[in-house]
Amino acid sequence: MTVQIKRVYQPASPEDGYRVLVDRLWPRGLSKASLKLDEWIKEIAPSSELRRRFHHDESHWEEFQRRYFKELDNRSALVEQLIQRARVGNLTLLYAAKDEIHNNAMALRNYLERKSV
């Protein structure tokens, strides 16, 4: 299973495979055509409440992941859809956050890797 993460402002490449935006909000300054997106699954993004609470503060990263994983436990159909995509080819999770380590796409990839074992 190959799951990559990539910031939406980075150029698309053939190695990306299936490109999925996993943010609840559309990224600023980008048109849908420029993003070269296969799918936008905003329902798999963290809840608005969790996103506001975390607000990209890395000191809350572990708590954010724990709470987000609980939310993902209730979205099993969407999770399974992404796992199946990753099993048949490359899957790239797209996100807009500036922090390349502490963001919802990274947490989602961690969750998918745990679930696919």
Backbone as numpy.savetxt, mean C-alpha at the origin, in Angstrom:
# Nx Ny Nz CAx CAy CAz Cx Cy Cz
6.40 -15.01 -4.21 5.55 -13.83 -4.21 6.44 -12.59 -4.21
6.20 -11.70 -5.17 7.00 -10.48 -5.27 6.11 -9.27 -5.07
6.33 -8.56 -3.96 5.61 -7.33 -3.67 6.63 -6.22 -3.48
6.53 -5.23 -4.34 7.42 -4.07 -4.26 6.60 -2.88 -3.78
7.29 -1.89 -3.25 6.60 -0.64 -2.95 7.34 0.48 -3.69
6.56 1.48 -4.05 7.14 2.56 -4.84 6.33 3.83 -4.59
7.03 4.92 -4.47 6.37 6.21 -4.32 5.72 6.60 -5.65
4.54 7.17 -5.61 3.81 7.50 -6.84 4.55 8.49 -7.73
5.48 9.23 -7.16 6.21 10.24 -7.93 7.42 9.66 -8.66
7.71 8.38 -8.44 8.78 7.71 -9.17 8.21 7.20 -10.50
9.02 7.18 -11.55 8.50 6.73 -12.84 8.14 5.25 -12.84
7.14 4.91 -13.62 6.75 3.51 -13.79 7.81 2.78 -14.59
7.92 1.47 -14.34 8.86 0.66 -15.12 8.21 -0.70 -15.40
8.67 -1.39 -16.43 8.09 -2.70 -16.76 8.22 -3.70 -15.60
9.25 -3.56 -14.76 9.45 -4.47 -13.63 8.39 -4.30 -12.54
7.64 -3.20 -12.61 6.60 -2.96 -11.60 5.51 -4.01 -11.65
5.23 -4.53 -12.82 4.12 -5.46 -12.95 2.80 -4.75 -12.73
1.95 -5.33 -11.91 0.62 -4.78 -11.63 0.77 -3.68 -10.60
0.35 -2.46 -10.95 0.54 -1.27 -10.10 -0.77 -0.90 -9.41
-0.73 -0.89 -8.06 -1.92 -0.62 -7.27 -1.67 0.54 -6.30
-2.48 1.57 -6.40 -2.43 2.67 -5.44 -3.16 2.20 -4.18
-2.48 2.29 -3.03 -3.06 1.80 -1.78 -3.27 2.93 -0.77
-3.40 4.15 -1.24 -3.72 5.31 -0.40 -5.21 5.60 -0.48
-5.75 6.12 0.60 -7.17 6.49 0.62 -7.43 7.76 -0.18
-6.45 8.67 -0.20 -6.59 9.94 -0.90 -5.76 9.93 -2.18
-6.26 10.61 -3.21 -5.51 10.70 -4.46 -4.28 11.58 -4.24
-3.12 11.20 -4.76 -1.90 11.99 -4.56 -1.96 13.35 -5.25
-1.46 14.33 -4.56 -1.47 15.71 -5.08 -0.61 15.84 -6.33
-1.13 16.63 -7.25 -0.36 17.00 -8.42 -0.23 15.96 -9.50
-0.94 14.85 -9.38 -0.85 13.81 -10.40 -2.21 13.57 -11.06
-2.17 13.39 -12.36 -3.39 12.99 -13.06 -3.46 11.47 -13.08
-4.63 10.94 -13.31 -4.78 9.48 -13.38 -3.96 8.91 -14.53
-3.91 9.61 -15.64 -3.15 9.13 -16.79 -1.65 9.08 -16.51
-1.13 10.07 -15.79 0.31 10.12 -15.53 0.78 9.06 -14.55
-0.12 8.53 -13.75 0.27 7.56 -12.72 0.47 6.15 -13.29
-0.08 5.86 -14.45 0.05 4.53 -15.05 -0.32 3.45 -14.05
-1.55 3.53 -13.63 -2.09 2.74 -12.55 -2.96 1.62 -13.11
-2.86 0.42 -12.54 -3.76 -0.66 -12.91 -5.02 -0.67 -12.06
-4.87 -0.26 -10.79 -6.01 -0.30 -9.89 -5.76 0.63 -8.71
-6.84 1.19 -8.18 -6.78 1.98 -6.96 -7.68 1.30 -5.95
-7.09 0.77 -4.89 -7.88 0.09 -3.85 -7.82 0.94 -2.59
-8.62 1.98 -2.55 -8.57 2.87 -1.40 -9.13 2.21 -0.14
-9.95 1.18 -0.32 -10.54 0.49 0.83 -9.51 -0.30 1.64
-8.34 -0.56 1.05 -7.30 -1.30 1.78 -6.38 -0.36 2.55
-6.52 0.91 2.34 -5.71 1.91 3.06 -6.16 1.97 4.53
-5.30 2.47 5.39 -5.71 2.64 6.79 -6.91 3.58 6.89
-7.71 3.37 7.92 -8.85 4.25 8.14 -8.38 5.68 8.30
-9.25 6.62 8.03 -8.91 8.04 8.18 -8.48 8.34 9.61
-9.15 7.73 10.57 -8.81 7.96 11.98 -7.39 7.48 12.27
-7.04 6.30 11.80 -5.70 5.77 12.04 -4.65 6.61 11.32
-4.94 7.00 10.11 -4.01 7.83 9.33 -3.74 9.15 10.04
-4.79 9.79 10.54 -4.62 11.07 11.25 -3.84 10.87 12.55
-4.12 9.78 13.24 -3.44 9.50 14.50 -1.95 9.29 14.32
-1.59 8.54 13.30 -0.20 8.23 13.02 0.52 9.45 12.47
-0.05 10.09 11.50 0.48 11.29 10.85 1.98 11.19 10.56
2.40 10.01 10.13 3.78 9.76 9.71 4.80 10.06 10.81
4.40 9.84 12.04 5.32 9.99 13.17 5.94 8.62 13.43
7.21 8.47 13.09 7.84 7.15 13.17 7.91 6.60 14.58
7.76 7.44 15.59 7.77 6.93 16.97 6.51 6.10 17.26
5.49 6.22 16.42 4.26 5.45 16.58 4.16 4.31 15.56
5.26 4.01 14.88 5.24 3.04 13.79 4.74 1.65 14.21
5.25 1.12 15.31 4.82 -0.22 15.76 3.34 -0.24 16.10
2.88 0.79 16.79 1.45 0.86 17.14 0.61 1.01 15.87
1.08 1.84 14.94 0.36 2.01 13.67 0.21 0.67 12.97
1.31 -0.08 12.85 1.24 -1.36 12.16 0.28 -2.32 12.87
0.36 -2.37 14.19 -0.52 -3.26 14.95 -1.99 -2.94 14.68
-2.33 -1.65 14.72 -3.72 -1.24 14.49 -4.14 -1.45 13.03
-3.23 -1.15 12.12 -3.52 -1.33 10.70 -3.72 -2.82 10.38
-2.90 -3.68 10.97 -3.05 -5.11 10.74 -4.41 -5.60 11.22
-4.90 -5.04 12.33 -6.25 -5.40 12.80 -7.31 -4.98 11.79
-7.14 -3.79 11.21 -8.07 -3.35 10.16 -8.00 -4.29 8.96
-6.78 -4.67 8.59 -6.61 -5.56 7.43 -7.21 -6.94 7.68
-7.21 -7.39 8.92 -7.85 -8.67 9.25 -9.31 -8.68 8.85
-9.94 -7.50 8.83 -11.35 -7.38 8.46 -11.56 -7.10 6.97
-10.50 -7.12 6.21 -10.57 -6.87 4.76 -9.95 -8.04 4.00
-10.30 -9.23 4.43 -9.64 -10.44 3.92 -9.80 -10.63 2.42
-10.91 -10.24 1.84 -11.10 -10.41 0.39 -10.11 -9.53 -0.38
-9.92 -8.31 0.06 -8.96 -7.42 -0.61 -7.53 -7.90 -0.42
-7.23 -8.37 0.77 -5.90 -8.90 1.06 -5.64 -10.10 0.15
-6.58 -11.00 0.06 -6.42 -12.19 -0.78 -6.26 -11.82 -2.25
-6.98 -10.82 -2.69 -6.85 -10.33 -4.07 -5.41 -9.89 -4.35
-4.80 -9.16 -3.43 -3.42 -8.71 -3.61 -2.43 -9.87 -3.55
-2.66 -10.80 -2.65 -1.78 -11.97 -2.55 -1.81 -12.76 -3.86
-3.00 -12.95 -4.42 -3.12 -13.69 -5.68 -2.42 -12.96 -6.82
-2.54 -11.65 -6.86 -1.83 -10.86 -7.88 -0.32 -11.06 -7.78
0.17 -11.04 -6.54 1.61 -11.18 -6.33 2.11 -12.58 -6.67
1.26 -13.57 -6.56 1.66 -14.94 -6.88 1.80 -15.18 -8.38
1.10 -14.40 -9.18 1.17 -14.61 -10.64 2.14 -13.66 -11.33
2.64 -12.68 -10.64 3.59 -11.74 -11.23 3.95 -10.66 -10.24
4.77 -9.74 -10.69 5.18 -8.64 -9.82 3.98 -7.77 -9.45
3.96 -7.35 -8.20 2.93 -6.45 -7.69 3.66 -5.27 -7.07
3.26 -4.06 -7.46 3.85 -2.85 -6.88 2.76 -2.06 -6.18
2.97 -1.84 -4.88 2.07 -1.03 -4.07 2.55 0.41 -4.14
1.69 1.30 -4.57 2.04 2.71 -4.73 1.51 3.53 -3.57
2.31 4.48 -3.12 1.94 5.35 -2.01 2.48 6.75 -2.27
1.95 7.75 -1.57 2.37 9.14 -1.79 3.21 9.72 -0.67
3.24 9.09 0.49 3.95 9.64 1.65 5.42 9.92 1.34
5.97 10.93 2.00 7.38 11.27 1.82 8.31 10.26 2.49
7.88 9.72 3.60 8.69 8.76 4.35 8.67 7.41 3.62
9.82 6.98 3.15 9.90 5.76 2.35 9.97 4.49 3.19
10.06 4.63 4.51 10.16 3.47 5.39 8.92 3.30 6.25
8.37 4.39 6.73 7.22 4.35 7.64 5.98 4.86 6.90
5.35 3.99 6.13 4.16 4.37 5.38 3.23 3.17 5.26
2.00 3.42 4.86 1.02 2.34 4.81 1.36 1.25 3.79
2.03 1.59 2.69 2.39 0.58 1.70 3.42 -0.39 2.29
4.38 0.12 3.05 5.37 -0.74 3.69 4.69 -1.67 4.70
3.79 -1.11 5.49 3.05 -1.92 6.47 2.21 -2.97 5.75
1.55 -2.59 4.67 0.73 -3.54 3.92 1.59 -4.65 3.34
2.76 -4.32 2.79 3.64 -5.35 2.26 4.05 -6.32 3.39
4.39 -5.78 4.56 4.73 -6.64 5.71 3.58 -7.59 6.03
2.37 -7.06 6.02 1.18 -7.86 6.32 0.98 -8.94 5.26
1.09 -8.59 3.98 0.89 -9.55 2.90 1.93 -10.66 2.96
3.16 -10.32 3.27 4.21 -11.33 3.37 3.93 -12.30 4.52
3.42 -11.80 5.61 3.07 -12.68 6.73 1.90 -13.60 6.38
0.94 -13.08 5.67 -0.27 -13.86 5.33 0.00 -14.89 4.25
0.98 -14.67 3.42 1.20 -15.57 2.29 2.07 -16.78 2.65
2.60 -16.79 3.85 3.48 -17.90 4.28 2.65 -19.12 4.58
